[in-house]
């Protein structure tokens, strides 16, 4: 099933308006933002090789990391995810690993798949983005533009499970996936900026549909809704109704080209990440 998002002809209720209510940060090159579902916000700065933890009022609580190869160090990481509410996952691709932290940003372990015992179709070389849906961790394999999954995570390893979305996919294959996320029903969404599309799969990797538009900059999920940022605002997809049900506009014009990532913290708070700061928006 293919949904073409023609923003200018969608007959959605557009009464929802986002008003900018704050900002924070002095990042060098922020690339990814996430929340742990408990009101805390985490930003990944690829240039500083740091993870910065904020409270809901955007006050810094903790920062960890530096450039390097040891545990808790990074080399231009690309993505951070805390959507499980249990742990923080950082995609540290140049170090060929995913690092796991607890919610206080204490290092737990790493996931590395460059072992002879792993089948080639279940390895990742350069992890781009990660999300956890029990019992699997889903990883964008940047070398092969596919999703690989693992379970039973142990010290520096995980049991390979299955892969999907690659060039051998029976449906539209992924070309350049950049972000993976989940909704409250454990549907999996993959943002492919090269195709300006968001692909939807079930949690076993079975293709469901794809949402395409001329300009998709980022995507976020909260509860059972998917939020897609495009040139005209934010489109809202309801997984329960399997339909787009609304759009959210900005009170003032924003430069969408500057947006690196965004999250929906709750039904009334949105955070848009630029390379040097976080912008807080409230729904009116």
C-alpha positions in Angstrom: 0.0 0.0 0.0 1.4 3.4 -1.0 0.3 6.7 0.6 1.3 9.8 -1.4 1.3 12.8 0.9 0.1 15.8 -1.2 0.2 18.3 1.6 -1.6 21.1 -0.3 -4.7 19.1 -1.0 -5.1 17.2 2.3 -8.4 18.1 3.9 -7.2 17.8 7.5 -8.1 19.8 10.5 -5.2 22.3 10.7 -6.3 24.2 13.9 -3.3 22.8 15.8 -0.4 25.3 16.0 3.1 25.0 17.4 4.4 28.0 19.2 8.1 28.3 20.0 8.5 28.5 23.8 12.2 28.0 24.5 15.6 26.9 23.3 18.7 25.4 24.9 22.1 24.1 24.0 25.4 25.2 22.5 26.2 22.1 20.5 29.0 21.7 18.0 27.1 19.4 15.7 24.0 17.8 17.1 22.6 15.0 15.0 20.0 13.1 17.0 17.5 13.6 19.8 15.5 11.1 21.9 13.5 10.8 25.1 13.3 8.0 27.6 9.5 8.3 28.1 10.0 9.7 31.6 10.4 13.4 30.7 14.2 13.3 30.1 15.7 14.4 26.8 19.0 13.2 25.3 21.0 14.9 22.5 23.8 13.3 20.6 26.6 15.7 19.5 28.6 14.1 16.8 31.4 16.7 16.7 31.9 16.8 20.5 31.3 13.0 20.7 29.0 13.5 23.6 25.6 12.6 24.9 23.9 15.4 26.8 20.9 14.6 29.1 18.3 17.4 29.8 15.3 17.6 32.1 12.0 18.7 30.7 12.8 22.3 31.3 16.0 21.9 29.2 18.4 22.1 32.0 21.5 19.9 31.6 21.6 17.0 34.0 24.6 15.1 32.7 27.0 14.8 29.8 29.2 11.9 28.9 31.6 10.9 26.1 34.6 12.1 24.2 36.4 11.1 21.0 37.9 7.7 21.2 37.5 3.9 20.9 37.1 2.8 24.5 33.8 2.1 26.3 31.7 5.3 26.6 33.7 7.1 23.9 32.6 7.8 20.3 33.8 8.6 16.9 31.2 10.8 15.1 28.2 8.8 16.3 25.0 9.1 14.2 21.9 8.3 16.3 20.6 7.9 19.8 17.5 6.1 21.0 15.8 5.8 24.4 12.3 4.9 23.3 12.4 1.6 25.2 12.3 3.6 28.5 14.9 1.2 29.9 18.2 2.0 28.1 19.9 4.4 25.8 21.4 3.1 22.5 24.0 5.0 20.6 24.9 4.1 17.0 28.7 4.5 16.9 29.3 3.5 13.3 32.9 4.5 12.8 33.7 2.2 15.8 31.6 -0.5 14.2 29.3 -0.9 17.2 26.2 0.1 19.1 26.8 1.2 22.7 24.3 0.6 25.5 23.9 2.9 28.5 21.4 3.0 31.4 19.2 6.0 31.8 21.9 7.7 34.0 24.3 7.3 31.0 26.4 4.7 32.7 28.0 2.4 30.1 26.5 -1.2 30.0 27.9 -2.9 27.0 28.4 -2.8 23.2 27.0 -4.7 20.4 29.5 -5.8 17.7 28.7 -8.3 14.9 32.0 -8.6 13.1 32.4 -12.3 14.1 33.0 -15.3 11.9 30.1 -17.1 13.6 27.6 -14.5 12.2 26.1 -15.0 8.8 26.9 -12.2 6.4 23.3 -11.3 5.9 23.0 -10.7 9.7 26.0 -8.5 10.3 26.2 -4.8 10.4 29.4 -2.9 9.6 28.3 0.6 10.1 25.2 1.0 12.4 23.3 4.2 11.5 20.2 4.1 13.8 18.8 1.7 16.3 15.5 1.0 18.1 14.6 -1.7 20.7 11.3 -3.6 20.6 11.4 -6.5 23.0 12.9 -9.0 22.4 14.7 -7.6 19.4 17.1 -4.7 18.7 16.6 -3.3 15.2 19.7 -1.8 13.5 20.0 0.1 10.2 23.0 -1.5 8.5 24.5 1.5 6.6 26.8 -0.6 4.4 23.9 -2.7 3.0 20.9 -0.3 3.4 18.8 -2.8 5.3 17.6 -3.6 8.8 19.2 -6.4 10.8 17.9 -7.6 14.2 19.3 -9.3 17.3 18.0 -10.7 20.5 19.4 -12.1 23.8 21.9 -9.3 24.2 25.0 -10.2 26.1 28.5 -8.8 26.5 29.5 -7.3 23.2 27.2 -9.6 21.3 23.6 -10.6 20.5 22.0 -13.5 18.8 21.2 -12.7 15.1 17.5 -13.0 14.3 16.4 -11.7 10.8 16.9 -9.0 8.3 14.6 -7.0 6.0 14.3 -4.1 3.7 17.5 -4.7 1.6 17.9 -4.8 -2.1 16.4 -8.3 -2.3 13.2 -7.1 -0.7 10.1 -8.2 -2.6 8.6 -4.8 -2.1 10.3 -1.4 -2.6 13.9 -1.8 -1.2 15.4 0.8 1.1 18.0 3.1 -0.7 19.5 5.2 2.1 17.7 4.6 5.4 18.7 7.1 8.1 16.3 6.7 11.1 14.3 3.8 12.6 11.5 4.2 15.2 8.5 2.4 16.6 5.0 3.3 17.7 2.9 2.0 20.6 1.7 -1.0 18.6 5.4 -2.0 17.9 5.1 -1.1 14.2 8.5 -0.3 12.8 9.0 2.9 10.7 12.2 3.6 8.6 12.9 7.0 7.3 14.6 6.9 3.9 15.6 10.5 3.0 17.0 9.4 -0.4 13.5 8.4 -1.4 11.8 11.0 0.8 9.7 8.3 2.3 8.8 6.5 5.5 8.4 2.7 5.3 6.2 0.9 7.7 6.8 -2.7 8.8 5.4 -5.0 11.5 7.8 -6.1 14.2 8.8 -9.2 12.2 9.9 -7.1 9.3 6.9 -7.7 7.1 6.3 -4.7 4.8 3.0 -2.9 5.3 3.1 0.4 3.5 5.2 3.4 2.5 4.4 7.1 2.9 6.1 9.4 0.3 6.3 13.1 -0.2 8.4 15.5 -2.1 10.1 16.7 1.1 10.3 14.6 4.3 12.9 15.9 6.7 12.4 13.8 9.8 9.9 11.6 11.6 9.0 10.9 15.2 6.6 8.6 17.1 4.6 9.1 20.2 2.1 6.5 21.6 0.2 5.2 18.5 0.9 8.2 16.2 3.6 8.8 13.7 4.6 12.4 13.1 6.3 13.4 9.7 8.0 16.7 9.3 7.8 18.1 5.8 7.9 21.5 4.2 4.4 22.4 5.2 4.4 21.4 8.8 3.9 18.1 10.6 1.6 15.4 9.3 0.0 13.1 11.9 -0.6 9.4 11.1 -2.8 7.4 13.5 -1.8 3.7 13.6 -5.1 2.7 15.1 -7.1 4.1 12.3 -4.4 3.4 9.7 -4.9 6.9 8.3 -3.5 10.4 8.3 -5.8 12.3 10.7 -4.3 15.8 10.9 -1.6 18.3 10.4 0.2 20.7 12.7 1.4 24.1 11.6 4.0 26.4 13.0 3.0 29.8 14.2 6.2 31.2 12.6 8.0 30.0 9.5 10.8 27.6 10.3 13.8 26.7 8.2 13.2 23.0 7.8 16.5 22.5 6.1 18.2 23.2 9.4 16.3 20.6 11.3 18.4 17.5 12.0 15.9 15.6 14.1 12.8 16.0 16.3 10.9 14.3 19.0 7.3 14.5 20.4 7.8 14.4 24.2 4.1 14.3 24.9 0.9 15.4 23.3 1.7 19.1 23.9 5.5 19.3 23.6 7.7 19.1 20.5 11.5 19.5 20.4 13.2 20.3 17.1 16.9 19.8 16.9 19.3 22.0 14.9 23.0 21.4 14.8 23.7 24.0 17.5 20.5 24.0 19.7 17.2 22.5 20.7 14.0 24.5 20.0 11.0 23.8 22.2 7.5 24.1 20.8 4.2 23.9 22.6 0.9 22.9 21.0 -1.8 25.6 21.1 
